[in-house]
Amino acid sequence: MSIPMKGLSKRGRYNHLTDSVEYKYFNGTAEISESTYKALCSGKPTVKPAKAVSTYKVKPKPPTVEQQRDAALKAAIKQMVSGG
């Protein structure tokens, strides 16, 4: 978010809940809060760099007893059908 620093008008808005005035800076198109303005003036990046997404490899689970039995049966049937 790049906001030109010149030509900003400061607008105060009274907040009755906190009994304080919240200031916003307005440049004609975008309105930013006072904390954002101060952060931009200080030169510190306001947007934190995105963390690298770590991908986890799922270890394949060993086949269950039923799956082993089914695989053995299929192999045996194939052998019988093919005449092995």
Buried (B, 14 or more C-beta within 10 A) or exposed (E): EEBEEEEBEEEEEEEEEEEEEEEBBBBEEEBBEBEBBEBBEEEEEEEEEEEEEEEEEEEEEEEEEEEEEEEEEEEEEEEEEEEE
